[in-house]
Amino acid sequence: MKTLSRTMISGIGGLFITTGLALAMVAMIKVEFEAQRSNDIIIEPINPYVIDEDPPRRTITPVELNKIEVPPPAPRLSNQTTPRPVSGPSTLGDAIPKIEPPEIQITTASFTIPDRNAQPVLRITPPMPQRAEKSGHCKMRFNVNAQGAPYNVRAVYCSQSLFERNSIKATQKFKYRPKILNGVPMDMTGVETTILYKLADGNGRVIPE
């Protein structure tokens, strides 16, 4: 019983103390609020007046320049007159000897063309046959007409028969200076030449026949 009574007394005392503290805090923070009328609000304008001010002026102090001396004028040359010649112009007509024009005689020039055999001017290199496995050659025989063109071309000997066809075609395209006899171009028979075929390996060495 005593414990219960003490507890109730303590609770009632704590309640009074808490209530008193709350009322005291309310009284401390209470502030009366007074509404401000809208007519009392004054708004001041920003920059109500425009003030014109003259911009600052820079003062420039003149610098005294050095005086420039003007050179004196160039001296004037006196006009000298050349005296007129007294004696007249000299004549050299009597002193120059007369030269007779040379006599030119026109004669007919004759040119003699020396005799010669047919001479090669252009030789065509024939292509290497694709079936060739080694080097070779062909000995050709043909005639050359008065215009320097070969005809009756034939292969006298070929190291391999596969070289014959290309050799004949290449020889037919040769160009020659024709044979000259007594100043007259003429045909020449029995002209011979040898066509060589050189086949090289991968190292650049020529494969012999």
LODO-216371 format. One record per residue (C-alpha): residue number from 1; residue in one letter; chain; x, y, z. Coordinates in steps of 0.25 Angstrom, whole numbers, plus 2048, in hexadecimal, padded with zeros to 3 digits. Layout:
<pts>
<pt><n>NUM</n><res>A</res><chain>A</chain><X>X</X><Y>Y</Y><Z>Z</Z></pt>
...
</pts>
This chain:
<pts>
<pt><n>1</n><res>M</res><chain>A</chain><X>800</X><Y>800</Y><Z>800</Z></pt>
<pt><n>2</n><res>K</res><chain>A</chain><X>80B</X><Y>809</Y><Z>804</Z></pt>
<pt><n>3</n><res>T</res><chain>A</chain><X>812</X><Y>807</Y><Z>7F6</Z></pt>
<pt><n>4</n><res>L</res><chain>A</chain><X>805</X><Y>809</Y><Z>7EE</Z></pt>
<pt><n>5</n><res>S</res><chain>A</chain><X>803</X><Y>816</Y><Z>7F6</Z></pt>
<pt><n>6</n><res>R</res><chain>A</chain><X>811</X><Y>81B</Y><Z>7F3</Z></pt>
<pt><n>7</n><res>T</res><chain>A</chain><X>810</X><Y>818</Y><Z>7E5</Z></pt>
<pt><n>8</n><res>M</res><chain>A</chain><X>803</X><Y>820</Y><Z>7E3</Z></pt>
<pt><n>9</n><res>I</res><chain>A</chain><X>808</X><Y>82C</Y><Z>7EB</Z></pt>
<pt><n>10</n><res>S</res><chain>A</chain><X>815</X><Y>82C</Y><Z>7E2</Z></pt>
<pt><n>11</n><res>G</res><chain>A</chain><X>80C</X><Y>82B</Y><Z>7D5</Z></pt>
<pt><n>12</n><res>I</res><chain>A</chain><X>803</X><Y>836</Y><Z>7DA</Z></pt>
<pt><n>13</n><res>G</res><chain>A</chain><X>80F</X><Y>83F</Y><Z>7DD</Z></pt>
<pt><n>14</n><res>G</res><chain>A</chain><X>816</X><Y>83C</Y><Z>7D0</Z></pt>
<pt><n>15</n><res>L</res><chain>A</chain><X>809</X><Y>840</Y><Z>7C8</Z></pt>
<pt><n>16</n><res>F</res><chain>A</chain><X>808</X><Y>84D</Y><Z>7D0</Z></pt>
<pt><n>17</n><res>I</res><chain>A</chain><X>817</X><Y>850</Y><Z>7CD</Z></pt>
<pt><n>18</n><res>T</res><chain>A</chain><X>816</X><Y>84D</Y><Z>7BE</Z></pt>
<pt><n>19</n><res>T</res><chain>A</chain><X>809</X><Y>855</Y><Z>7BC</Z></pt>
<pt><n>20</n><res>G</res><chain>A</chain><X>810</X><Y>861</Y><Z>7C3</Z></pt>
<pt><n>21</n><res>L</res><chain>A</chain><X>81C</X><Y>860</Y><Z>7BA</Z></pt>
<pt><n>22</n><res>A</res><chain>A</chain><X>813</X><Y>85F</Y><Z>7AE</Z></pt>
<pt><n>23</n><res>L</res><chain>A</chain><X>80B</X><Y>86B</Y><Z>7B2</Z></pt>
<pt><n>24</n><res>A</res><chain>A</chain><X>818</X><Y>873</Y><Z>7B5</Z></pt>
<pt><n>25</n><res>M</res><chain>A</chain><X>81E</X><Y>870</Y><Z>7A7</Z></pt>
<pt><n>26</n><res>V</res><chain>A</chain><X>811</X><Y>874</Y><Z>7A0</Z></pt>
<pt><n>27</n><res>A</res><chain>A</chain><X>811</X><Y>881</Y><Z>7A8</Z></pt>
<pt><n>28</n><res>M</res><chain>A</chain><X>81F</X><Y>884</Y><Z>7A4</Z></pt>
<pt><n>29</n><res>I</res><chain>A</chain><X>81E</X><Y>881</Y><Z>795</Z></pt>
<pt><n>30</n><res>K</res><chain>A</chain><X>810</X><Y>888</Y><Z>793</Z></pt>
<pt><n>31</n><res>V</res><chain>A</chain><X>812</X><Y>894</Y><Z>78A</Z></pt>
<pt><n>32</n><res>E</res><chain>A</chain><X>806</X><Y>89D</Y><Z>786</Z></pt>
<pt><n>33</n><res>F</res><chain>A</chain><X>805</X><Y>89D</Y><Z>777</Z></pt>
<pt><n>34</n><res>E</res><chain>A</chain><X>800</X><Y>8AA</Y><Z>771</Z></pt>
<pt><n>35</n><res>A</res><chain>A</chain><X>7FC</X><Y>8AA</Y><Z>762</Z></pt>
<pt><n>36</n><res>Q</res><chain>A</chain><X>802</X><Y>8B5</Y><Z>75A</Z></pt>
<pt><n>37</n><res>R</res><chain>A</chain><X>7F9</X><Y>8BC</Y><Z>750</Z></pt>
<pt><n>38</n><res>S</res><chain>A</chain><X>7FC</X><Y>8BC</Y><Z>742</Z></pt>
<pt><n>39</n><res>N</res><chain>A</chain><X>7FB</X><Y>8CB</Y><Z>741</Z></pt>
<pt><n>40</n><res>D</res><chain>A</chain><X>807</X><Y>8CC</Y><Z>74A</Z></pt>
<pt><n>41</n><res>I</res><chain>A</chain><X>811</X><Y>8C5</Y><Z>740</Z></pt>
<pt><n>42</n><res>I</res><chain>A</chain><X>819</X><Y>8CF</Y><Z>739</Z></pt>
<pt><n>43</n><res>I</res><chain>A</chain><X>821</X><Y>8CA</Y><Z>72C</Z></pt>
<pt><n>44</n><res>E</res><chain>A</chain><X>82C</X><Y>8D4</Y><Z>728</Z></pt>
<pt><n>45</n><res>P</res><chain>A</chain><X>82F</X><Y>8D4</Y><Z>719</Z></pt>
<pt><n>46</n><res>I</res><chain>A</chain><X>83D</X><Y>8D0</Y><Z>715</Z></pt>
<pt><n>47</n><res>N</res><chain>A</chain><X>845</X><Y>8DB</Y><Z>70E</Z></pt>
<pt><n>48</n><res>P</res><chain>A</chain><X>83A</X><Y>8E5</Y><Z>70D</Z></pt>
<pt><n>49</n><res>Y</res><chain>A</chain><X>842</X><Y>8F0</Y><Z>707</Z></pt>
<pt><n>50</n><res>V</res><chain>A</chain><X>84C</X><Y>8EF</Y><Z>6FB</Z></pt>
<pt><n>51</n><res>I</res><chain>A</chain><X>858</X><Y>8F7</Y><Z>6FE</Z></pt>
<pt><n>52</n><res>D</res><chain>A</chain><X>860</X><Y>8FC</Y><Z>6F1</Z></pt>
<pt><n>53</n><res>E</res><chain>A</chain><X>86F</X><Y>8FD</Y><Z>6F4</Z></pt>
<pt><n>54</n><res>D</res><chain>A</chain><X>879</X><Y>901</Y><Z>6EA</Z></pt>
<pt><n>55</n><res>P</res><chain>A</chain><X>883</X><Y>8F6</Y><Z>6E6</Z></pt>
<pt><n>56</n><res>P</res><chain>A</chain><X>891</X><Y>8F8</Y><Z>6EC</Z></pt>
<pt><n>57</n><res>R</res><chain>A</chain><X>89A</X><Y>900</Y><Z>6E2</Z></pt>
<pt><n>58</n><res>R</res><chain>A</chain><X>8A9</X><Y>8FC</Y><Z>6E0</Z></pt>
<pt><n>59</n><res>T</res><chain>A</chain><X>8B2</X><Y>907</Y><Z>6E0</Z></pt>
<pt><n>60</n><res>I</res><chain>A</chain><X>8BD</X><Y>904</Y><Z>6D6</Z></pt>
<pt><n>61</n><res>T</res><chain>A</chain><X>8CA</X><Y>90C</Y><Z>6D8</Z></pt>
<pt><n>62</n><res>P</res><chain>A</chain><X>8D0</X><Y>910</Y><Z>6CA</Z></pt>
<pt><n>63</n><res>V</res><chain>A</chain><X>8DE</X><Y>90B</Y><Z>6C8</Z></pt>
<pt><n>64</n><res>E</res><chain>A</chain><X>8E8</X><Y>914</Y><Z>6C2</Z></pt>
<pt><n>65</n><res>L</res><chain>A</chain><X>8EE</X><Y>90F</Y><Z>6B5</Z></pt>
<pt><n>66</n><res>N</res><chain>A</chain><X>8FC</X><Y>911</Y><Z>6B1</Z></pt>
<pt><n>67</n><res>K</res><chain>A</chain><X>8FD</X><Y>91B</Y><Z>6A6</Z></pt>
<pt><n>68</n><res>I</res><chain>A</chain><X>901</X><Y>916</Y><Z>698</Z></pt>
<pt><n>69</n><res>E</res><chain>A</chain><X>90B</X><Y>91D</Y><Z>691</Z></pt>
<pt><n>70</n><res>V</res><chain>A</chain><X>907</X><Y>91F</Y><Z>682</Z></pt>
<pt><n>71</n><res>P</res><chain>A</chain><X>914</X><Y>91C</Y><Z>679</Z></pt>
<pt><n>72</n><res>P</res><chain>A</chain><X>917</X><Y>928</Y><Z>670</Z></pt>
<pt><n>73</n><res>P</res><chain>A</chain><X>913</X><Y>927</Y><Z>661</Z></pt>
<pt><n>74</n><res>A</res><chain>A</chain><X>91C</X><Y>920</Y><Z>657</Z></pt>
<pt><n>75</n><res>P</res><chain>A</chain><X>925</X><Y>929</Y><Z>64F</Z></pt>
<pt><n>76</n><res>R</res><chain>A</chain><X>920</X><Y>92D</Y><Z>641</Z></pt>
<pt><n>77</n><res>L</res><chain>A</chain><X>929</X><Y>929</Y><Z>636</Z></pt>
<pt><n>78</n><res>S</res><chain>A</chain><X>92C</X><Y>934</Y><Z>62C</Z></pt>
<pt><n>79</n><res>N</res><chain>A</chain><X>927</X><Y>931</Y><Z>61E</Z></pt>
<pt><n>80</n><res>Q</res><chain>A</chain><X>933</X><Y>930</Y><Z>615</Z></pt>
<pt><n>81</n><res>T</res><chain>A</chain><X>931</X><Y>931</Y><Z>606</Z></pt>
<pt><n>82</n><res>T</res><chain>A</chain><X>939</X><Y>92A</Y><Z>5FC</Z></pt>
<pt><n>83</n><res>P</res><chain>A</chain><X>93F</X><Y>932</Y><Z>5F1</Z></pt>
<pt><n>84</n><res>R</res><chain>A</chain><X>93B</X><Y>930</Y><Z>5E3</Z></pt>
<pt><n>85</n><res>P</res><chain>A</chain><X>945</X><Y>929</Y><Z>5DA</Z></pt>
<pt><n>86</n><res>V</res><chain>A</chain><X>94C</X><Y>932</Y><Z>5D0</Z></pt>
<pt><n>87</n><res>S</res><chain>A</chain><X>951</X><Y>928</Y><Z>5C6</Z></pt>
<pt><n>88</n><res>G</res><chain>A</chain><X>947</X><Y>920</Y><Z>5BE</Z></pt>
<pt><n>89</n><res>P</res><chain>A</chain><X>946</X><Y>911</Y><Z>5BF</Z></pt>
<pt><n>90</n><res>S</res><chain>A</chain><X>951</X><Y>909</Y><Z>5B9</Z></pt>
<pt><n>91</n><res>T</res><chain>A</chain><X>94F</X><Y>900</Y><Z>5AD</Z></pt>
<pt><n>92</n><res>L</res><chain>A</chain><X>956</X><Y>8F3</Y><Z>5AC</Z></pt>
<pt><n>93</n><res>G</res><chain>A</chain><X>951</X><Y>8EF</Y><Z>59E</Z></pt>
<pt><n>94</n><res>D</res><chain>A</chain><X>95E</X><Y>8F1</Y><Z>597</Z></pt>
<pt><n>95</n><res>A</res><chain>A</chain><X>966</X><Y>8E9</Y><Z>5A2</Z></pt>
<pt><n>96</n><res>I</res><chain>A</chain><X>95D</X><Y>8DC</Y><Z>5A1</Z></pt>
<pt><n>97</n><res>P</res><chain>A</chain><X>962</X><Y>8D3</Y><Z>597</Z></pt>
<pt><n>98</n><res>K</res><chain>A</chain><X>959</X><Y>8CC</Y><Z>58D</Z></pt>
<pt><n>99</n><res>I</res><chain>A</chain><X>956</X><Y>8BD</Y><Z>58F</Z></pt>
<pt><n>100</n><res>E</res><chain>A</chain><X>952</X><Y>8B5</Y><Z>584</Z></pt>
<pt><n>101</n><res>P</res><chain>A</chain><X>947</X><Y>8AB</Y><Z>587</Z></pt>
<pt><n>102</n><res>P</res><chain>A</chain><X>94C</X><Y>89C</Y><Z>586</Z></pt>
<pt><n>103</n><res>E</res><chain>A</chain><X>948</X><Y>894</Y><Z>57A</Z></pt>
<pt><n>104</n><res>I</res><chain>A</chain><X>940</X><Y>887</Y><Z>57F</Z></pt>
<pt><n>105</n><res>Q</res><chain>A</chain><X>940</X><Y>87C</Y><Z>575</Z></pt>
<pt><n>106</n><res>I</res><chain>A</chain><X>935</X><Y>872</Y><Z>578</Z></pt>
<pt><n>107</n><res>T</res><chain>A</chain><X>938</X><Y>863</Y><Z>574</Z></pt>
<pt><n>108</n><res>T</res><chain>A</chain><X>930</X><Y>857</Y><Z>576</Z></pt>
<pt><n>109</n><res>A</res><chain>A</chain><X>935</X><Y>84E</Y><Z>582</Z></pt>
<pt><n>110</n><res>S</res><chain>A</chain><X>935</X><Y>83F</Y><Z>580</Z></pt>
<pt><n>111</n><res>F</res><chain>A</chain><X>935</X><Y>835</Y><Z>58C</Z></pt>
<pt><n>112</n><res>T</res><chain>A</chain><X>939</X><Y>827</Y><Z>58A</Z></pt>
<pt><n>113</n><res>I</res><chain>A</chain><X>933</X><Y>81D</Y><Z>594</Z></pt>
<pt><n>114</n><res>P</res><chain>A</chain><X>93E</X><Y>812</Y><Z>597</Z></pt>
<pt><n>115</n><res>D</res><chain>A</chain><X>93A</X><Y>804</Y><Z>595</Z></pt>
<pt><n>116</n><res>R</res><chain>A</chain><X>936</X><Y>7FC</Y><Z>5A1</Z></pt>
<pt><n>117</n><res>N</res><chain>A</chain><X>92F</X><Y>7EF</Y><Z>5A5</Z></pt>
<pt><n>118</n><res>A</res><chain>A</chain><X>922</X><Y>7EF</Y><Z>5AD</Z></pt>
<pt><n>119</n><res>Q</res><chain>A</chain><X>924</X><Y>7F5</Y><Z>5BB</Z></pt>
<pt><n>120</n><res>P</res><chain>A</chain><X>91B</X><Y>7F2</Y><Z>5C7</Z></pt>
<pt><n>121</n><res>V</res><chain>A</chain><X>913</X><Y>7FE</Y><Z>5CD</Z></pt>
<pt><n>122</n><res>L</res><chain>A</chain><X>909</X><Y>7F7</Y><Z>5D6</Z></pt>
<pt><n>123</n><res>R</res><chain>A</chain><X>909</X><Y>7E9</Y><Z>5DC</Z></pt>
<pt><n>124</n><res>I</res><chain>A</chain><X>8FD</X><Y>7E4</Y><Z>5E4</Z></pt>
<pt><n>125</n><res>T</res><chain>A</chain><X>900</X><Y>7DB</Y><Z>5F0</Z></pt>
<pt><n>126</n><res>P</res><chain>A</chain><X>8F7</X><Y>7CE</Y><Z>5EF</Z></pt>
<pt><n>127</n><res>P</res><chain>A</chain><X>8F0</X><Y>7CA</Y><Z>5FC</Z></pt>
<pt><n>128</n><res>M</res><chain>A</chain><X>8F5</X><Y>7BD</Y><Z>603</Z></pt>
<pt><n>129</n><res>P</res><chain>A</chain><X>8EC</X><Y>7B1</Y><Z>601</Z></pt>
<pt><n>130</n><res>Q</res><chain>A</chain><X>8E4</X><Y>7AD</Y><Z>60D</Z></pt>
<pt><n>131</n><res>R</res><chain>A</chain><X>8E8</X><Y>79E</Y><Z>60B</Z></pt>
<pt><n>132</n><res>A</res><chain>A</chain><X>8F7</X><Y>7A2</Y><Z>60B</Z></pt>
<pt><n>133</n><res>E</res><chain>A</chain><X>8FF</X><Y>79B</Y><Z>616</Z></pt>
<pt><n>134</n><res>K</res><chain>A</chain><X>90D</X><Y>7A0</Y><Z>612</Z></pt>
<pt><n>135</n><res>S</res><chain>A</chain><X>914</X><Y>7AA</Y><Z>609</Z></pt>
<pt><n>136</n><res>G</res><chain>A</chain><X>915</X><Y>7A9</Y><Z>5FA</Z></pt>
<pt><n>137</n><res>H</res><chain>A</chain><X>917</X><Y>7B0</Y><Z>5ED</Z></pt>
<pt><n>138</n><res>C</res><chain>A</chain><X>912</X><Y>7B0</Y><Z>5DE</Z></pt>
<pt><n>139</n><res>K</res><chain>A</chain><X>91B</X><Y>7B3</Y><Z>5D2</Z></pt>
<pt><n>140</n><res>M</res><chain>A</chain><X>912</X><Y>7BB</Y><Z>5C8</Z></pt>
<pt><n>141</n><res>R</res><chain>A</chain><X>914</X><Y>7BD</Y><Z>5B9</Z></pt>
<pt><n>142</n><res>F</res><chain>A</chain><X>90B</X><Y>7C7</Y><Z>5B0</Z></pt>
<pt><n>143</n><res>N</res><chain>A</chain><X>90C</X><Y>7D2</Y><Z>5A5</Z></pt>
<pt><n>144</n><res>V</res><chain>A</chain><X>90A</X><Y>7E1</Y><Z>5A7</Z></pt>
<pt><n>145</n><res>N</res><chain>A</chain><X>903</X><Y>7E9</Y><Z>59C</Z></pt>
<pt><n>146</n><res>A</res><chain>A</chain><X>906</X><Y>7F7</Y><Z>597</Z></pt>
<pt><n>147</n><res>Q</res><chain>A</chain><X>8FD</X><Y>7FD</Y><Z>5A2</Z></pt>
<pt><n>148</n><res>G</res><chain>A</chain><X>905</X><Y>7F6</Y><Z>5AD</Z></pt>
<pt><n>149</n><res>A</res><chain>A</chain><X>8FA</X><Y>7EB</Y><Z>5B0</Z></pt>
<pt><n>150</n><res>P</res><chain>A</chain><X>8FE</X><Y>7DD</Y><Z>5B2</Z></pt>
<pt><n>151</n><res>Y</res><chain>A</chain><X>8F7</X><Y>7D2</Y><Z>5AA</Z></pt>
<pt><n>152</n><res>N</res><chain>A</chain><X>8F8</X><Y>7C3</Y><Z>5A8</Z></pt>
<pt><n>153</n><res>V</res><chain>A</chain><X>8FC</X><Y>7C1</Y><Z>5B7</Z></pt>
<pt><n>154</n><res>R</res><chain>A</chain><X>8FF</X><Y>7B3</Y><Z>5BB</Z></pt>
<pt><n>155</n><res>A</res><chain>A</chain><X>906</X><Y>7AD</Y><Z>5C7</Z></pt>
<pt><n>156</n><res>V</res><chain>A</chain><X>913</X><Y>7A5</Y><Z>5C2</Z></pt>
<pt><n>157</n><res>Y</res><chain>A</chain><X>916</X><Y>79F</Y><Z>5D0</Z></pt>
<pt><n>158</n><res>C</res><chain>A</chain><X>90F</X><Y>7A0</Y><Z>5DE</Z></pt>
<pt><n>159</n><res>S</res><chain>A</chain><X>915</X><Y>799</Y><Z>5EA</Z></pt>
<pt><n>160</n><res>Q</res><chain>A</chain><X>906</X><Y>796</Y><Z>5EE</Z></pt>
<pt><n>161</n><res>S</res><chain>A</chain><X>8FB</X><Y>796</Y><Z>5E4</Z></pt>
<pt><n>162</n><res>L</res><chain>A</chain><X>8F2</X><Y>79E</Y><Z>5EE</Z></pt>
<pt><n>163</n><res>F</res><chain>A</chain><X>8FB</X><Y>7AA</Y><Z>5EB</Z></pt>
<pt><n>164</n><res>E</res><chain>A</chain><X>8F8</X><Y>7AA</Y><Z>5DC</Z></pt>
<pt><n>165</n><res>R</res><chain>A</chain><X>8EA</X><Y>7B0</Y><Z>5DB</Z></pt>
<pt><n>166</n><res>N</res><chain>A</chain><X>8EE</X><Y>7BC</Y><Z>5E4</Z></pt>
<pt><n>167</n><res>S</res><chain>A</chain><X>8FB</X><Y>7BE</Y><Z>5DC</Z></pt>
<pt><n>168</n><res>I</res><chain>A</chain><X>8F4</X><Y>7BF</Y><Z>5CF</Z></pt>
<pt><n>169</n><res>K</res><chain>A</chain><X>8E9</X><Y>7C9</Y><Z>5D4</Z></pt>
<pt><n>170</n><res>A</res><chain>A</chain><X>8F4</X><Y>7D2</Y><Z>5DA</Z></pt>
<pt><n>171</n><res>T</res><chain>A</chain><X>8FD</X><Y>7D2</Y><Z>5CE</Z></pt>
<pt><n>172</n><res>Q</res><chain>A</chain><X>8F1</X><Y>7D6</Y><Z>5C4</Z></pt>
<pt><n>173</n><res>K</res><chain>A</chain><X>8F0</X><Y>7E3</Y><Z>5CD</Z></pt>
<pt><n>174</n><res>F</res><chain>A</chain><X>8FF</X><Y>7E7</Y><Z>5CB</Z></pt>
<pt><n>175</n><res>K</res><chain>A</chain><X>903</X><Y>7F4</Y><Z>5C4</Z></pt>
<pt><n>176</n><res>Y</res><chain>A</chain><X>90F</X><Y>7F5</Y><Z>5BB</Z></pt>
<pt><n>177</n><res>R</res><chain>A</chain><X>916</X><Y>800</Y><Z>5B3</Z></pt>
<pt><n>178</n><res>P</res><chain>A</chain><X>915</X><Y>7FA</Y><Z>5A5</Z></pt>
<pt><n>179</n><res>K</res><chain>A</chain><X>921</X><Y>7F5</Y><Z>59D</Z></pt>
<pt><n>180</n><res>I</res><chain>A</chain><X>927</X><Y>800</Y><Z>594</Z></pt>
<pt><n>181</n><res>L</res><chain>A</chain><X>92E</X><Y>7FD</Y><Z>587</Z></pt>
<pt><n>182</n><res>N</res><chain>A</chain><X>933</X><Y>808</Y><Z>57E</Z></pt>
<pt><n>183</n><res>G</res><chain>A</chain><X>92A</X><Y>812</Y><Z>586</Z></pt>
<pt><n>184</n><res>V</res><chain>A</chain><X>91D</X><Y>80A</Y><Z>584</Z></pt>
<pt><n>185</n><res>P</res><chain>A</chain><X>916</X><Y>802</Y><Z>58F</Z></pt>
<pt><n>186</n><res>M</res><chain>A</chain><X>914</X><Y>7F4</Y><Z>58C</Z></pt>
<pt><n>187</n><res>D</res><chain>A</chain><X>910</X><Y>7E6</Y><Z>592</Z></pt>
<pt><n>188</n><res>M</res><chain>A</chain><X>91A</X><Y>7DE</Y><Z>599</Z></pt>
<pt><n>189</n><res>T</res><chain>A</chain><X>919</X><Y>7CF</Y><Z>59B</Z></pt>
<pt><n>190</n><res>G</res><chain>A</chain><X>91F</X><Y>7C6</Y><Z>5A5</Z></pt>
<pt><n>191</n><res>V</res><chain>A</chain><X>91F</X><Y>7CF</Y><Z>5B1</Z></pt>
<pt><n>192</n><res>E</res><chain>A</chain><X>922</X><Y>7C7</Y><Z>5BE</Z></pt>
<pt><n>193</n><res>T</res><chain>A</chain><X>920</X><Y>7CA</Y><Z>5CD</Z></pt>
<pt><n>194</n><res>T</res><chain>A</chain><X>920</X><Y>7C2</Y><Z>5DA</Z></pt>
<pt><n>195</n><res>I</res><chain>A</chain><X>915</X><Y>7C4</Y><Z>5E4</Z></pt>
<pt><n>196</n><res>L</res><chain>A</chain><X>919</X><Y>7C0</Y><Z>5F2</Z></pt>
<pt><n>197</n><res>Y</res><chain>A</chain><X>90F</X><Y>7BB</Y><Z>5FD</Z></pt>
<pt><n>198</n><res>K</res><chain>A</chain><X>915</X><Y>7BD</Y><Z>60B</Z></pt>
<pt><n>199</n><res>L</res><chain>A</chain><X>90C</X><Y>7B6</Y><Z>617</Z></pt>
<pt><n>200</n><res>A</res><chain>A</chain><X>910</X><Y>7B9</Y><Z>625</Z></pt>
<pt><n>201</n><res>D</res><chain>A</chain><X>90D</X><Y>7B1</Y><Z>632</Z></pt>
<pt><n>202</n><res>G</res><chain>A</chain><X>907</X><Y>7B7</Y><Z>63F</Z></pt>
<pt><n>203</n><res>N</res><chain>A</chain><X>915</X><Y>7BC</Y><Z>643</Z></pt>
<pt><n>204</n><res>G</res><chain>A</chain><X>917</X><Y>7C4</Y><Z>636</Z></pt>
<pt><n>205</n><res>R</res><chain>A</chain><X>921</X><Y>7BA</Y><Z>630</Z></pt>
<pt><n>206</n><res>V</res><chain>A</chain><X>920</X><Y>7B6</Y><Z>622</Z></pt>
<pt><n>207</n><res>I</res><chain>A</chain><X>91C</X><Y>7A8</Y><Z>61F</Z></pt>
<pt><n>208</n><res>P</res><chain>A</chain><X>925</X><Y>7A3</Y><Z>614</Z></pt>
<pt><n>209</n><res>E</res><chain>A</chain><X>920</X><Y>79C</Y><Z>607</Z></pt>
</pts>
